[in-house]
């Protein structure tokens, strides 16, 4: 299912550019821990390994990976915190 991101409210932004694996995912986990269920986190990373990491994290954690995109060489992820 594809989600139209431009209409999706983002509650927390995380800039993880320049961080190497596993830091983008660890920072995202920390951000999600401080959020309430249903809120959306937008992460921007430059580490190509983050594509695999965020997909697997969503599968294991129960958080919903709404969308992942590569825009201007950066990896963008939108996650909805699980209930």
Secondary structure, 3 states (H helix, E strand, C coil): CCCCHHHCCCCEEEEECCCCCCHHHHHHHHHHHCCCCCCEEEEEECCCCHHHHHHHHHHHHCCEEEEEEEECCEEEEEEECCC
